[in-house]
Every structure is written in structure tokens, then in C-alpha cells.
Amino acid sequence: MTSFLPSLDSVLCDGVLDLHDEAIETIVIKKCDTITDLQLDGGNLTDEGVQMLSELVYLRRLRIQYCDSLTGHAIQHFDRLRYLEELVLDRAHSFSAEAFCSAFSRPHHFMKTLEITESSGLDDWSLTKIGSSCPNLVSLNISWCRNVTDEGIISLLDRVPDLMSLRVQSCSKLCDFVGVISTFTPHLNHLNVISCRLVRQEDLMDLSAQLPDLEIAFNRDLGCSPARSFAILKYFDVMSPRQFAMVKRMR
């Protein structure tokens, strides 16, 4: 394929379940330096196959779904991808903090969107490294990364002042970071704290007063005085009958 398409710039293979390392090797060997957008299903890929992607130095968007079978060795050379604008690593269960720190050991000034989900290896140390590497980040999704604490997310927020969207769904250790959002990321317009059980609804109400255009998605059963919350909040069912989100605009 690559020999017939010398100007190929986008390869979308997410959902292709029989994708193997040989396909990655073909792309790299054929020196497809024109490829800027690559979407893959990682179900049958190995660490060695994903490592080869670091040779595609002009990549701007890289999305790998279902990273279940991959380890941190797969991304340790992603620091070479210095033109990346978007990186998605879905279900990165086995990626270590050391691997994330290696992948973000160099500046990624073009990075605008980052999604790392379901990773126990993403911790405060690696979040700080990411914040330092990606100062122009606009959107961050670290949902289901349950080893992240307030210390790590505050450290990151202090380094990404232009952040507009933050999703930390089911990051169960988070609590007090809400209090610094308006100071560190005043342009934030979307916050998802669904299943962050330690986050206080009172803090979210204070935040909404400070950032009137902020949309907040959270669980209905967070602790708050009913008189204050139900008077001005509107709830919507999301995800499941027992899961609620609030989308709120105060004028």
C-alpha cells in the first residue's frame, strides 16, 4: 500500500482487530515520513511493534486503543515524537511511571490533547513530568488513573495555564485540587469529576461561581447542603441509570 501512496498522511486502523506488528514495520520500512495521523487498535500489537512508531518523527496525532497487552517499553522512545499534537493511550494498564517519564523526558510544545486512561502507572511524579513537557496542553483526560493524587494534579495544573478541558473520572484519590483550578487554569470550560467520591460539591459550587462558563460533570450524591445545590443546579442522567452528571451554567 505504502509504495502506491507516497504522500499518505493518515492511517486509520482503530477497530481492525487483526492488526499486527508487520503492518507497523511496513509503514516504517517504507519510510512513510508523510504520515501525520495514525489510529491503531493495540489488541494484537507488541511492545516491539509500537516502539517502531517512534521512527515516524512527523506524527502529529497518534491514537492507540486497547493497550491492554502492551507495557511501558512500548512508549519509552515516544520522546522522539516532538511534533505530536494529540496522543491517546486507551486502557494503558501496564504502563509504568518510569515509562511515562521517559516518553515525556523532552519538550512536547505542540501537544494540545492528551488522553491516558485506566493506567495504574500514571502517578504524581509522571503527571509533573507531563506538565513540564507539555506546557501548551489544552485537553487532558486521565480517567480511571486511580494512583493520581491532589499533589500530582495540582503540580500539573500549575504548568498548563491554557488547559480548557480536564477529565479525571474515577480518579478516586482526588479531593482538594478543585480549590486551585480557577487560579492555575482560569480558561477551563469543562471538568469531569464523575466517581471522584472525595470531591466535595461545596467546592464545585465555589468553583462555578469563580468560573461562570465552566461545565461540570459529577455524581449527584456528592456531599452538599440540598438547599444550596438543588436551588441552582440541573441534573441529567448519563452513562447509566445510577450515574448522574451536572452540566451547569451560572450567569
Secondary structure, 3 states (H helix, E strand, C coil): CCCCCCCCCEEEECCCCCCCHHHHHHHHHCCCCCCCEEEEEHHHCCHHHHHHHHHCCCCCEEEEECCCCCEHHHHCCHHHCCCCCEEEECCCCECCHHHHHHHCCCCCCCCCEEEECCCCCCCHHHHHHHHHHCCCCCEEECCCCCCCCHHHHHHHHCCCCCCCEEECCCCCCCCHHHHHHHHHCCCCCEEECCCCCCCCHHHHHHHHHHCCCCEEECCCCCCCCHHHHCCCCCEEEEEECCEEEECCCCC
